Amino acid sequence: MSDLRDLYQEVIMDHNKRPRNFRIIPQPTHHADGLNPLCGDRISVYLDVKDGVIQDISFQGAGCAISSASASLMTEALKGKPVSEVEYLVDAFHTVVTNDGECPKNLGKLNVLAGVRDYPSRVKCATLAWHAVRAALEQHKDPVATE
């Protein structure tokens, strides 16, 4: 079990140090900002949605390793997905990090953040980008908060 935990930590640190899709899409079709007031994490997500499919997704912001890694992993997971699947993935990810019910299968690399559920104060860090992507797709104008 220790080897698996070490591997998960390695993936999280890699995504924190070298975040994927860390940029601003020049002409996004959707955008939202998020804030975790407890620890000061801030994130902006940008999406380019065409014909109901996320063609491109990116983020920028500043936060802890969990927040940054989660946003990076999220962009990889959602790119190319139909918008109709995003709500399921947001809810499934929330279940994984909070263990509110049976953990969904087939979340791939996103499962590396499952250990966050052992640290309740870090759940908000892990879910910040996910709240922001939901807000972007729902066209919310005000920043979303994890509180």
N, CA, C and O atoms as a GROMACS GRO file, in nm:
protein
  588
    1MET      N    1   0.082  -0.119   0.000
    1MET     CA    2   0.000   0.000   0.000
    1MET      C    3   0.086   0.126   0.000
    1MET      O    4   0.050   0.226  -0.061
    2SER      N    5   0.199   0.121   0.068
    2SER     CA    6   0.289   0.236   0.073
    2SER      C    7   0.341   0.271  -0.066
    2SER      O    8   0.354   0.388  -0.099
    3ASP      N    9   0.371   0.169  -0.148
    3ASP     CA   10   0.420   0.193  -0.283
    3ASP      C   11   0.314   0.266  -0.366
    3ASP      O   12   0.347   0.356  -0.444
    4LEU      N   13   0.188   0.227  -0.351
    4LEU     CA   14   0.079   0.290  -0.424
    4LEU      C   15   0.062   0.435  -0.380
    4LEU      O   16   0.043   0.523  -0.464
    5ARG      N   17   0.070   0.460  -0.251
    5ARG     CA   18   0.060   0.597  -0.199
    5ARG      C   19   0.175   0.682  -0.251
    5ARG      O   20   0.156   0.798  -0.286
    6ASP      N   21   0.295   0.624  -0.256
    6ASP     CA   22   0.411   0.696  -0.309
    6ASP      C   23   0.391   0.731  -0.457
    6ASP      O   24   0.425   0.841  -0.500
    7LEU      N   25   0.336   0.637  -0.533
    7LEU     CA   26   0.310   0.661  -0.675
    7LEU      C   27   0.208   0.775  -0.690
    7LEU      O   28   0.225   0.864  -0.773
    8TYR      N   29   0.103   0.772  -0.610
    8TYR     CA   30   0.001   0.877  -0.616
    8TYR      C   31   0.063   1.013  -0.583
    8TYR      O   32   0.036   1.112  -0.651
    9GLN      N   33   0.146   1.018  -0.480
    9GLN     CA   34   0.211   1.144  -0.444
    9GLN      C   35   0.302   1.192  -0.556
    9GLN      O   36   0.313   1.312  -0.581
   10GLU      N   37   0.367   1.099  -0.623
   10GLU     CA   38   0.455   1.134  -0.735
   10GLU      C   39   0.375   1.197  -0.849
   10GLU      O   40   0.418   1.296  -0.908
   11VAL      N   41   0.259   1.140  -0.881
   11VAL     CA   42   0.173   1.195  -0.987
   11VAL      C   43   0.125   1.334  -0.948
   11VAL      O   44   0.127   1.426  -1.030
   12ILE      N   45   0.083   1.351  -0.825
   12ILE     CA   46   0.035   1.482  -0.778
   12ILE      C   47   0.147   1.585  -0.786
   12ILE      O   48   0.124   1.696  -0.833
   13MET      N   49   0.265   1.550  -0.741
   13MET     CA   50   0.377   1.645  -0.745
   13MET      C   51   0.416   1.678  -0.889
   13MET      O   52   0.451   1.792  -0.918
   14ASP      N   53   0.411   1.580  -0.978
   14ASP     CA   54   0.443   1.604  -1.118
   14ASP      C   55   0.344   1.704  -1.179
   14ASP      O   56   0.384   1.797  -1.248
   15HIS      N   57   0.215   1.684  -1.153
   15HIS     CA   58   0.114   1.776  -1.207
   15HIS      C   59   0.122   1.914  -1.142
   15HIS      O   60   0.085   2.014  -1.204
   16ASN      N   61   0.170   1.920  -1.020
   16ASN     CA   62   0.188   2.050  -0.954
   16ASN      C   63   0.308   2.123  -1.014
   16ASN      O   64   0.300   2.242  -1.042
   17LYS      N   65   0.419   2.052  -1.032
   17LYS     CA   66   0.540   2.116  -1.084
   17LYS      C   67   0.532   2.146  -1.233
   17LYS      O   68   0.587   2.246  -1.279
   18ARG      N   69   0.463   2.060  -1.308
   18ARG     CA   70   0.450   2.076  -1.453
   18ARG      C   71   0.303   2.063  -1.492
   18ARG      O   72   0.262   1.966  -1.556
   19PRO      N   73   0.223   2.162  -1.452
   19PRO     CA   74   0.080   2.151  -1.480
   19PRO      C   75   0.051   2.148  -1.629
   19PRO      O   76   0.110   2.223  -1.708
   20ARG      N   77  -0.040   2.062  -1.666
   20ARG     CA   78  -0.082   2.052  -1.805
   20ARG      C   79  -0.190   2.157  -1.831
   20ARG      O   80  -0.272   2.185  -1.743
   21ASN      N   81  -0.189   2.213  -1.949
   21ASN     CA   82  -0.291   2.309  -1.992
   21ASN      C   83  -0.296   2.435  -1.904
   21ASN      O   84  -0.402   2.494  -1.884
   22PHE      N   85  -0.182   2.474  -1.852
   22PHE     CA   86  -0.172   2.595  -1.769
   22PHE      C   87  -0.147   2.713  -1.862
   22PHE      O   88  -0.032   2.747  -1.892
   23ARG      N   89  -0.256   2.775  -1.906
   23ARG     CA   90  -0.250   2.887  -2.000
   23ARG      C   91  -0.390   2.945  -2.012
   23ARG      O   92  -0.486   2.893  -1.954
   24ILE      N   93  -0.400   3.051  -2.086
   24ILE     CA   94  -0.530   3.110  -2.115
   24ILE      C   95  -0.563   3.082  -2.261
   24ILE      O   96  -0.483   3.110  -2.350
   25ILE      N   97  -0.680   3.026  -2.285
   25ILE     CA   98  -0.726   3.006  -2.422
   25ILE      C   99  -0.762   3.145  -2.476
   25ILE      O  100  -0.837   3.218  -2.410
   26PRO      N  101  -0.710   3.184  -2.592
   26PRO     CA  102  -0.730   3.321  -2.642
   26PRO      C  103  -0.876   3.364  -2.656
   26PRO      O  104  -0.909   3.476  -2.617
   27GLN      N  105  -0.963   3.282  -2.706
   27GLN     CA  106  -1.104   3.319  -2.726
   27GLN      C  107  -1.193   3.208  -2.668
   27GLN      O  108  -1.257   3.136  -2.744
   28PRO      N  109  -1.197   3.194  -2.535
   28PRO     CA  110  -1.276   3.086  -2.478
   28PRO      C  111  -1.426   3.110  -2.498
   28PRO      O  112  -1.473   3.224  -2.500
   29THR      N  113  -1.499   3.003  -2.513
   29THR     CA  114  -1.645   3.015  -2.520
   29THR      C  115  -1.705   3.019  -2.380
   29THR      O  116  -1.816   3.067  -2.361
   30HIS      N  117  -1.629   2.968  -2.282
   30HIS     CA  118  -1.674   2.964  -2.143
   30HIS      C  119  -1.556   2.997  -2.052
   30HIS      O  120  -1.442   2.965  -2.082
   31HIS      N  121  -1.588   3.062  -1.941
   31HIS     CA  122  -1.484   3.101  -1.845
   31HIS      C  123  -1.548   3.116  -1.708
   31HIS      O  124  -1.663   3.158  -1.696
   32ALA      N  125  -1.473   3.082  -1.604
   32ALA     CA  126  -1.517   3.106  -1.466
   32ALA      C  127  -1.396   3.116  -1.376
   32ALA      O  128  -1.289   3.060  -1.403
   33ASP      N  129  -1.415   3.189  -1.267
   33ASP     CA  130  -1.311   3.204  -1.166
   33ASP      C  131  -1.358   3.133  -1.039
   33ASP      O  132  -1.477   3.128  -1.010
   34GLY      N  133  -1.262   3.080  -0.965
   34GLY     CA  134  -1.292   3.013  -0.839
   34GLY      C  135  -1.197   3.057  -0.730
   34GLY      O  136  -1.084   3.098  -0.757
   35LEU      N  137  -1.246   3.050  -0.607
   35LEU     CA  138  -1.168   3.092  -0.491
   35LEU      C  139  -1.194   2.997  -0.375
   35LEU      O  140  -1.308   2.961  -0.347
   36ASN      N  141  -1.086   2.957  -0.309
   36ASN     CA  142  -1.098   2.882  -0.185
   36ASN      C  143  -1.055   2.977  -0.074
   36ASN      O  144  -0.936   2.994  -0.050
   37PRO      N  145  -1.152   3.041  -0.006
   37PRO     CA  146  -1.116   3.142   0.093
   37PRO      C  147  -1.040   3.089   0.214
   37PRO      O  148  -0.973   3.165   0.283
   38LEU      N  149  -1.049   2.960   0.240
   38LEU     CA  150  -0.978   2.904   0.356
   38LEU      C  151  -0.827   2.910   0.340
   38LEU      O  152  -0.755   2.940   0.435
   39CYS      N  153  -0.779   2.879   0.219
   39CYS     CA  154  -0.633   2.877   0.202
   39CYS      C  155  -0.583   2.973   0.095
   39CYS      O  156  -0.463   2.984   0.072
   40GLY      N  157  -0.675   3.043   0.029
   40GLY     CA  158  -0.634   3.144  -0.068
   40GLY      C  159  -0.612   3.095  -0.210
   40GLY      O  160  -0.566   3.171  -0.295
   41ASP      N  161  -0.643   2.968  -0.237
   41ASP     CA  162  -0.630   2.919  -0.375
   41ASP      C  163  -0.722   3.000  -0.466
   41ASP      O  164  -0.837   3.027  -0.432
   42ARG      N  165  -0.670   3.038  -0.582
   42ARG     CA  166  -0.748   3.109  -0.684
   42ARG      C  167  -0.724   3.039  -0.817
   42ARG      O  168  -0.612   3.000  -0.849
   43ILE      N  169  -0.830   3.024  -0.894
   43ILE     CA  170  -0.817   2.958  -1.022
   43ILE      C  171  -0.915   3.017  -1.122
   43ILE      O  172  -1.026   3.059  -1.086
   44SER      N  173  -0.873   3.020  -1.246
   44SER     CA  174  -0.960   3.058  -1.357
   44SER      C  175  -0.955   2.943  -1.456
   44SER      O  176  -0.848   2.891  -1.488
   45VAL      N  177  -1.073   2.902  -1.504
   45VAL     CA  178  -1.078   2.797  -1.606
   45VAL      C  179  -1.132   2.856  -1.734
   45VAL      O  180  -1.218   2.944  -1.734
   46TYR      N  181  -1.082   2.804  -1.844
   46TYR     CA  182  -1.119   2.851  -1.977
   46TYR      C  183  -1.154   2.729  -2.062
   46TYR      O  184  -1.082   2.629  -2.061
   47LEU      N  185  -1.265   2.738  -2.134
   47LEU     CA  186  -1.307   2.627  -2.218
   47LEU      C  187  -1.342   2.677  -2.357
   47LEU      O  188  -1.392   2.788  -2.376
   48ASP      N  189  -1.313   2.592  -2.454
   48ASP     CA  190  -1.358   2.615  -2.590
   48ASP      C  191  -1.450   2.497  -2.623
   48ASP      O  192  -1.404   2.384  -2.645
   49VAL      N  193  -1.580   2.524  -2.626
   49VAL     CA  194  -1.680   2.421  -2.650
   49VAL      C  195  -1.739   2.442  -2.789
   49VAL      O  196  -1.785   2.551  -2.823
   50LYS      N  197  -1.736   2.336  -2.868
   50LYS     CA  198  -1.796   2.340  -3.001
   50LYS      C  199  -1.879   2.214  -3.020
   50LYS      O  200  -1.834   2.103  -2.991
   51ASP      N  201  -2.000   2.232  -3.069
   51ASP     CA  202  -2.090   2.119  -3.095
   51ASP      C  203  -2.106   2.028  -2.974
   51ASP      O  204  -2.114   1.906  -2.987
   52GLY      N  205  -2.110   2.089  -2.854
   52GLY     CA  206  -2.133   2.013  -2.732
   52GLY      C  207  -2.014   1.934  -2.683
   52GLY      O  208  -2.029   1.848  -2.596
   53VAL      N  209  -1.895   1.961  -2.736
   53VAL     CA  210  -1.774   1.888  -2.696
   53VAL      C  211  -1.668   1.989  -2.651
   53VAL      O  212  -1.649   2.093  -2.714
   54ILE      N  213  -1.599   1.956  -2.543
   54ILE     CA  214  -1.490   2.042  -2.495
   54ILE      C  215  -1.370   2.019  -2.586
   54ILE      O  216  -1.300   1.918  -2.575
   55GLN      N  217  -1.349   2.113  -2.675
   55GLN     CA  218  -1.237   2.104  -2.770
   55GLN      C  219  -1.104   2.137  -2.702
   55GLN      O  220  -1.001   2.076  -2.730
   56ASP      N  221  -1.110   2.234  -2.611
   56ASP     CA  222  -0.989   2.275  -2.539
   56ASP      C  223  -1.031   2.324  -2.402
   56ASP      O  224  -1.140   2.376  -2.383
   57ILE      N  225  -0.942   2.305  -2.306
   57ILE     CA  226  -0.967   2.348  -2.169
   57ILE      C  227  -0.833   2.384  -2.107
   57ILE      O  228  -0.732   2.316  -2.130
   58SER      N  229  -0.833   2.490  -2.029
   58SER     CA  230  -0.709   2.533  -1.965
   58SER      C  231  -0.742   2.600  -1.832
   58SER      O  232  -0.858   2.622  -1.798
   59PHE      N  233  -0.637   2.630  -1.758
   59PHE     CA  234  -0.655   2.700  -1.630
   59PHE      C  235  -0.533   2.785  -1.602
   59PHE      O  236  -0.424   2.763  -1.656
   60GLN      N  237  -0.555   2.882  -1.515
   60GLN     CA  238  -0.446   2.961  -1.458
   60GLN      C  239  -0.486   2.993  -1.316
   60GLN      O  240  -0.604   2.992  -1.280
   61GLY      N  241  -0.386   3.022  -1.236
   61GLY     CA  242  -0.413   3.058  -1.098
   61GLY      C  243  -0.296   3.025  -1.010
   61GLY      O  244  -0.188   2.989  -1.056
   62ALA      N  245  -0.320   3.039  -0.882
   62ALA     CA  246  -0.219   3.011  -0.782
   62ALA      C  247  -0.284   2.939  -0.666
   62ALA      O  248  -0.394   2.973  -0.622
   63GLY      N  249  -0.215   2.839  -0.619
   63GLY     CA  250  -0.270   2.763  -0.507
   63GLY      C  251  -0.173   2.657  -0.461
   63GLY      O  252  -0.058   2.653  -0.505
   64CYS      N  253  -0.221   2.574  -0.374
   64CYS     CA  254  -0.139   2.467  -0.318
   64CYS      C  255  -0.119   2.356  -0.421
   64CYS      O  256  -0.178   2.358  -0.529
   65ALA      N  257  -0.036   2.260  -0.387
   65ALA     CA  258  -0.005   2.149  -0.477
   65ALA      C  259  -0.130   2.069  -0.512
   65ALA      O  260  -0.146   2.027  -0.627
   66ILE      N  261  -0.219   2.047  -0.417
   66ILE     CA  262  -0.341   1.970  -0.442
   66ILE      C  263  -0.430   2.044  -0.540
   66ILE      O  264  -0.482   1.984  -0.634
   67SER      N  265  -0.448   2.172  -0.520
   67SER     CA  266  -0.532   2.253  -0.607
   67SER      C  267  -0.479   2.255  -0.750
   67SER      O  268  -0.554   2.235  -0.845
   68SER      N  269  -0.350   2.278  -0.764
   68SER     CA  270  -0.289   2.284  -0.898
   68SER      C  271  -0.292   2.149  -0.967
   68SER      O  272  -0.324   2.140  -1.085
   69ALA      N  273  -0.258   2.044  -0.894
   69ALA     CA  274  -0.257   1.910  -0.953
   69ALA      C  275  -0.398   1.869  -0.993
   69ALA      O  276  -0.416   1.809  -1.099
   70SER      N  277  -0.495   1.899  -0.912
   70SER     CA  278  -0.633   1.864  -0.944
   70SER      C  279  -0.679   1.936  -1.070
   70SER      O  280  -0.744   1.875  -1.156
   71ALA      N  281  -0.647   2.063  -1.083
   71ALA     CA  282  -0.685   2.139  -1.203
   71ALA      C  283  -0.617   2.081  -1.327
   71ALA      O  284  -0.680   2.068  -1.432
   72SER      N  285  -0.490   2.047  -1.314
   72SER     CA  286  -0.416   1.990  -1.426
   72SER      C  287  -0.476   1.856  -1.468
   72SER      O  288  -0.499   1.832  -1.587
   73LEU      N  289  -0.501   1.770  -1.372
   73LEU     CA  290  -0.561   1.639  -1.402
   73LEU      C  291  -0.700   1.656  -1.461
   73LEU      O  292  -0.740   1.581  -1.550
   74MET      N  293  -0.776   1.753  -1.410
   74MET     CA  294  -0.910   1.778  -1.460
   74MET      C  295  -0.907   1.817  -1.608
   74MET      O  296  -0.987   1.767  -1.687
   75THR      N  297  -0.814   1.905  -1.645
   75THR     CA  298  -0.810   1.948  -1.785
   75THR      C  299  -0.779   1.830  -1.877
   75THR      O  300  -0.834   1.820  -1.986
   76GLU      N  301  -0.692   1.741  -1.832
   76GLU     CA  302  -0.662   1.622  -1.914
   76GLU      C  303  -0.784   1.532  -1.925
   76GLU      O  304  -0.811   1.476  -2.031
   77ALA      N  305  -0.858   1.518  -1.816
   77ALA     CA  306  -0.974   1.428  -1.815
   77ALA      C  307  -1.090   1.482  -1.897
   77ALA      O  308  -1.164   1.404  -1.957
   78LEU      N  309  -1.107   1.614  -1.901
   78LEU     CA  310  -1.226   1.671  -1.966
   78LEU      C  311  -1.204   1.707  -2.114
   78LEU      O  312  -1.301   1.717  -2.189
   79LYS      N  313  -1.080   1.726  -2.155
   79LYS     CA  314  -1.055   1.764  -2.295
   79LYS      C  315  -1.106   1.654  -2.387
   79LYS      O  316  -1.071   1.537  -2.372
   80GLY      N  317  -1.189   1.695  -2.484
   80GLY     CA  318  -1.245   1.601  -2.580
   80GLY      C  319  -1.373   1.534  -2.537
   80GLY      O  320  -1.432   1.457  -2.613
   81LYS      N  321  -1.418   1.562  -2.414
   81LYS     CA  322  -1.540   1.500  -2.362
   81LYS      C  323  -1.662   1.583  -2.401
   81LYS      O  324  -1.656   1.705  -2.410
   82PRO      N  325  -1.774   1.513  -2.424
   82PRO     CA  326  -1.900   1.586  -2.444
   82PRO      C  327  -1.941   1.656  -2.315
   82PRO      O  328  -1.921   1.603  -2.206
   83VAL      N  329  -1.996   1.774  -2.328
   83VAL     CA  330  -2.042   1.849  -2.211
   83VAL      C  331  -2.141   1.766  -2.130
   83VAL      O  332  -2.146   1.778  -2.008
   84SER      N  333  -2.217   1.683  -2.197
   84SER     CA  334  -2.316   1.600  -2.128
   84SER      C  335  -2.253   1.503  -2.028
   84SER      O  336  -2.322   1.457  -1.937
   85GLU      N  337  -2.125   1.471  -2.042
   85GLU     CA  338  -2.056   1.382  -1.949
   85GLU      C  339  -1.991   1.457  -1.832
   85GLU      O  340  -1.955   1.396  -1.731
   86VAL      N  341  -1.977   1.588  -1.845
   86VAL     CA  342  -1.902   1.664  -1.745
   86VAL      C  343  -1.970   1.659  -1.609
   86VAL      O  344  -1.903   1.642  -1.508
   87GLU      N  345  -2.101   1.674  -1.604
   87GLU     CA  346  -2.172   1.671  -1.475
   87GLU      C  347  -2.146   1.539  -1.402
   87GLU      O  348  -2.123   1.538  -1.282
   88TYR      N  349  -2.151   1.429  -1.477
   88TYR     CA  350  -2.121   1.299  -1.416
   88TYR      C  351  -1.979   1.298  -1.360
   88TYR      O  352  -1.957   1.254  -1.247
   89LEU      N  353  -1.882   1.346  -1.438
   89LEU     CA  354  -1.743   1.344  -1.394
   89LEU      C  355  -1.720   1.434  -1.273
   89LEU      O  356  -1.643   1.399  -1.183
   90VAL      N  357  -1.785   1.550  -1.271
   90VAL     CA  358  -1.773   1.640  -1.155
   90VAL      C  359  -1.826   1.569  -1.030
   90VAL      O  360  -1.760   1.568  -0.926
   91ASP      N  361  -1.944   1.510  -1.042
   91ASP     CA  362  -2.003   1.440  -0.928
   91ASP      C  363  -1.921   1.318  -0.888
   91ASP      O  364  -1.902   1.292  -0.769
   92ALA      N  365  -1.871   1.243  -0.986
   92ALA     CA  366  -1.790   1.125  -0.958
   92ALA      C  367  -1.661   1.163  -0.888
   92ALA      O  368  -1.619   1.096  -0.793
   93PHE      N  369  -1.597   1.271  -0.934
   93PHE     CA  370  -1.474   1.316  -0.869
   93PHE      C  371  -1.502   1.357  -0.724
   93PHE      O  372  -1.426   1.324  -0.634
   94HIS      N  373  -1.611   1.430  -0.703
   94HIS     CA  374  -1.648   1.470  -0.567
   94HIS      C  375  -1.667   1.348  -0.478
   94HIS      O  376  -1.624   1.348  -0.363
   95THR      N  377  -1.730   1.246  -0.530
   95THR     CA  378  -1.750   1.123  -0.454
   95THR      C  379  -1.616   1.059  -0.419
   95THR      O  380  -1.598   1.012  -0.307
   96VAL      N  381  -1.524   1.058  -0.513
   96VAL     CA  382  -1.393   0.998  -0.488
   96VAL      C  383  -1.318   1.071  -0.377
   96VAL      O  384  -1.258   1.007  -0.291
   97VAL      N  385  -1.321   1.204  -0.376
   97VAL     CA  386  -1.243   1.278  -0.277
   97VAL      C  387  -1.314   1.294  -0.144
   97VAL      O  388  -1.251   1.330  -0.044
   98THR      N  389  -1.443   1.266  -0.140
   98THR     CA  390  -1.515   1.276  -0.012
   98THR      C  391  -1.560   1.140   0.039
   98THR      O  392  -1.594   1.126   0.156
   99ASN      N  393  -1.560   1.040  -0.049
   99ASN     CA  394  -1.607   0.906  -0.017
   99ASN      C  395  -1.753   0.909   0.028
   99ASN      O  396  -1.794   0.834   0.117
  100ASP      N  397  -1.831   0.997  -0.035
  100ASP     CA  398  -1.975   1.004  -0.009
  100ASP      C  399  -2.046   0.900  -0.094
  100ASP      O  400  -2.105   0.933  -0.197
  101GLY      N  401  -2.042   0.776  -0.051
  101GLY     CA  402  -2.106   0.670  -0.127
  101GLY      C  403  -2.004   0.584  -0.197
  101GLY      O  404  -1.884   0.594  -0.172
  102GLU      N  405  -2.053   0.499  -0.284
  102GLU     CA  406  -1.966   0.407  -0.356
  102GLU      C  407  -1.879   0.483  -0.455
  102GLU      O  408  -1.929   0.566  -0.532
  103CYS      N  409  -1.751   0.455  -0.454
  103CYS     CA  410  -1.658   0.524  -0.544
  103CYS      C  411  -1.680   0.479  -0.688
  103CYS      O  412  -1.682   0.359  -0.716
  104PRO      N  413  -1.695   0.574  -0.778
  104PRO     CA  414  -1.714   0.539  -0.919
  104PRO      C  415  -1.588   0.474  -0.977
  104PRO      O  416  -1.477   0.495  -0.930
  105LYS      N  417  -1.609   0.395  -1.077
  105LYS     CA  418  -1.498   0.330  -1.147
  105LYS      C  419  -1.462   0.415  -1.269
  105LYS      O  420  -1.530   0.512  -1.302
  106ASN      N  421  -1.356   0.378  -1.333
  106ASN     CA  422  -1.314   0.438  -1.461
  106ASN      C  423  -1.282   0.587  -1.454
  106ASN      O  424  -1.309   0.660  -1.548
  107LEU      N  425  -1.225   0.631  -1.345
  107LEU     CA  426  -1.183   0.771  -1.338
  107LEU      C  427  -1.035   0.787  -1.368
  107LEU      O  428  -0.982   0.898  -1.365
  108GLY      N  429  -0.968   0.677  -1.396
  108GLY     CA  430  -0.828   0.684  -1.436
  108GLY      C  431  -0.740   0.756  -1.337
  108GLY      O  432  -0.746   0.731  -1.216
  109LYS      N  433  -0.657   0.846  -1.390
  109LYS     CA  434  -0.560   0.919  -1.306
  109LYS      C  435  -0.627   1.002  -1.196
  109LYS      O  436  -0.563   1.033  -1.096
  110LEU      N  437  -0.753   1.037  -1.214
  110LEU     CA  438  -0.820   1.118  -1.112
  110LEU      C  439  -0.823   1.048  -0.977
  110LEU      O  440  -0.834   1.114  -0.873
  111ASN      N  441  -0.814   0.917  -0.978
  111ASN     CA  442  -0.815   0.842  -0.852
  111ASN      C  443  -0.694   0.871  -0.764
  111ASN      O  444  -0.695   0.839  -0.646
  112VAL      N  445  -0.589   0.932  -0.821
  112VAL     CA  446  -0.472   0.963  -0.738
  112VAL      C  447  -0.506   1.063  -0.629
  112VAL      O  448  -0.434   1.074  -0.530
  113LEU      N  449  -0.614   1.136  -0.647
  113LEU     CA  450  -0.654   1.234  -0.546
  113LEU      C  451  -0.750   1.178  -0.442
  113LEU      O  452  -0.796   1.251  -0.355
  114ALA      N  453  -0.779   1.049  -0.448
  114ALA     CA  454  -0.871   0.987  -0.353
  114ALA      C  455  -0.822   1.000  -0.209
  114ALA      O  456  -0.902   1.008  -0.116
  115GLY      N  457  -0.691   1.002  -0.190
  115GLY     CA  458  -0.635   1.014  -0.055
  115GLY      C  459  -0.669   1.145   0.014
  115GLY      O  460  -0.654   1.157   0.136
  116VAL      N  461  -0.715   1.243  -0.061
  116VAL     CA  462  -0.752   1.373  -0.004
  116VAL      C  463  -0.864   1.357   0.098
  116VAL      O  464  -0.874   1.434   0.193
  117ARG      N  465  -0.948   1.256   0.078
  117ARG     CA  466  -1.062   1.238   0.170
  117ARG      C  467  -1.016   1.214   0.314
  117ARG      O  468  -1.094   1.234   0.407
  118ASP      N  469  -0.890   1.172   0.333
  118ASP     CA  470  -0.836   1.153   0.467
  118ASP      C  471  -0.798   1.286   0.532
  118ASP      O  472  -0.765   1.291   0.651
  119TYR      N  473  -0.803   1.394   0.454
  119TYR     CA  474  -0.767   1.527   0.503
  119TYR      C  475  -0.879   1.624   0.464
  119TYR      O  476  -0.867   1.695   0.364
  120PRO      N  477  -0.986   1.629   0.540
  120PRO     CA  478  -1.105   1.707   0.502
  120PRO      C  479  -1.077   1.853   0.464
  120PRO      O  480  -1.146   1.908   0.379
  121SER      N  481  -0.978   1.914   0.524
  121SER     CA  482  -0.950   2.054   0.489
  121SER      C  483  -0.892   2.067   0.348
  121SER      O  484  -0.893   2.176   0.291
  122ARG      N  485  -0.842   1.957   0.292
  122ARG     CA  486  -0.784   1.960   0.158
  122ARG      C  487  -0.885   1.928   0.048
  122ARG      O  488  -0.857   1.948  -0.070
  123VAL      N  489  -1.002   1.879   0.085
  123VAL     CA  490  -1.105   1.846  -0.013
  123VAL      C  491  -1.143   1.970  -0.094
  123VAL      O  492  -1.163   1.962  -0.215
  124LYS      N  493  -1.153   2.083  -0.027
  124LYS     CA  494  -1.188   2.208  -0.096
  124LYS      C  495  -1.080   2.248  -0.196
  124LYS      O  496  -1.110   2.307  -0.300
  125CYS      N  497  -0.956   2.218  -0.165
  125CYS     CA  498  -0.846   2.245  -0.258
  125CYS      C  499  -0.862   2.159  -0.383
  125CYS      O  500  -0.846   2.207  -0.495
  126ALA      N  501  -0.892   2.032  -0.362
  126ALA     CA  502  -0.903   1.938  -0.473
  126ALA      C  503  -1.025   1.966  -0.561
  126ALA      O  504  -1.022   1.938  -0.681
  127THR      N  505  -1.131   2.019  -0.503
  127THR     CA  506  -1.255   2.037  -0.580
  127THR      C  507  -1.271   2.177  -0.639
  127THR      O  508  -1.366   2.200  -0.714
  128LEU      N  509  -1.182   2.270  -0.609
  128LEU     CA  510  -1.197   2.407  -0.655
  128LEU      C  511  -1.210   2.417  -0.807
  128LEU      O  512  -1.303   2.480  -0.857
  129ALA      N  513  -1.120   2.356  -0.880
  129ALA     CA  514  -1.124   2.363  -1.027
  129ALA      C  515  -1.252   2.301  -1.081
  129ALA      O  516  -1.307   2.348  -1.181
  130TRP      N  517  -1.299   2.199  -1.016
  130TRP     CA  518  -1.420   2.129  -1.059
  130TRP      C  519  -1.544   2.217  -1.040
  130TRP      O  520  -1.634   2.218  -1.124
  131HIS      N  521  -1.547   2.291  -0.928
  131HIS     CA  522  -1.656   2.388  -0.907
  131HIS      C  523  -1.650   2.495  -1.016
  131HIS      O  524  -1.753   2.538  -1.069
  132ALA      N  525  -1.529   2.538  -1.049
  132ALA     CA  526  -1.513   2.643  -1.150
  132ALA      C  527  -1.554   2.596  -1.289
  132ALA      O  528  -1.616   2.672  -1.364
  133VAL      N  529  -1.522   2.473  -1.324
  133VAL     CA  530  -1.561   2.425  -1.457
  133VAL      C  531  -1.713   2.412  -1.467
  133VAL      O  532  -1.771   2.441  -1.572
  134ARG      N  533  -1.776   2.369  -1.360
  134ARG     CA  534  -1.923   2.361  -1.360
  134ARG      C  535  -1.981   2.502  -1.376
  134ARG      O  536  -2.075   2.522  -1.454
  135ALA      N  537  -1.925   2.598  -1.303
  135ALA     CA  538  -1.974   2.737  -1.313
  135ALA      C  539  -1.952   2.792  -1.454
  135ALA      O  540  -2.037   2.864  -1.506
  136ALA      N  541  -1.841   2.759  -1.515
  136ALA     CA  542  -1.814   2.806  -1.652
  136ALA      C  543  -1.919   2.752  -1.748
  136ALA      O  544  -1.973   2.827  -1.830
  137LEU      N  545  -1.948   2.625  -1.738
  137LEU     CA  546  -2.047   2.565  -1.828
  137LEU      C  547  -2.188   2.618  -1.803
  137LEU      O  548  -2.271   2.621  -1.894
  138GLU      N  549  -2.215   2.659  -1.679
  138GLU     CA  550  -2.345   2.716  -1.645
  138GLU      C  551  -2.348   2.867  -1.667
  138GLU      O  552  -2.448   2.933  -1.638
  139GLN      N  553  -2.237   2.922  -1.718
  139GLN     CA  554  -2.226   3.065  -1.753
  139GLN      C  555  -2.241   3.158  -1.631
  139GLN      O  556  -2.297   3.267  -1.643
  140HIS      N  557  -2.192   3.115  -1.515
  140HIS     CA  558  -2.194   3.202  -1.396
  140HIS      C  559  -2.097   3.318  -1.416
  140HIS      O  560  -1.986   3.298  -1.465
  141LYS      N  561  -2.138   3.436  -1.380
  141LYS     CA  562  -2.052   3.553  -1.396
  141LYS      C  563  -1.968   3.579  -1.270
  141LYS      O  564  -1.853   3.622  -1.280
  142ASP      N  565  -2.024   3.552  -1.153
  142ASP     CA  566  -1.952   3.576  -1.028
  142ASP      C  567  -1.859   3.460  -0.997
  142ASP      O  568  -1.889   3.345  -1.030
  143PRO      N  569  -1.746   3.489  -0.934
  143PRO     CA  570  -1.656   3.380  -0.894
  143PRO      C  571  -1.726   3.281  -0.802
  143PRO      O  572  -1.810   3.320  -0.720
  144VAL      N  573  -1.692   3.155  -0.814
  144VAL     CA  574  -1.746   3.053  -0.725
  144VAL      C  575  -1.649   3.033  -0.612
  144VAL      O  576  -1.528   3.051  -0.629
  145ALA      N  577  -1.701   2.996  -0.496
  145ALA     CA  578  -1.619   2.972  -0.380
  145ALA      C  579  -1.646   2.831  -0.328
  145ALA      O  580  -1.753   2.775  -0.352
  146THR      N  581  -1.550   2.776  -0.258
  146THR     CA  582  -1.567   2.643  -0.202
  146THR      C  583  -1.640   2.648  -0.069
  146THR      O  584  -1.665   2.543  -0.009
  147GLU      N  585  -1.675   2.763  -0.022
  147GLU     CA  586  -1.749   2.778   0.104
  147GLU      C  587  -1.897   2.787   0.079
  147GLU      O  588  -1.975   2.800   0.173
   0.00000   0.00000   0.00000
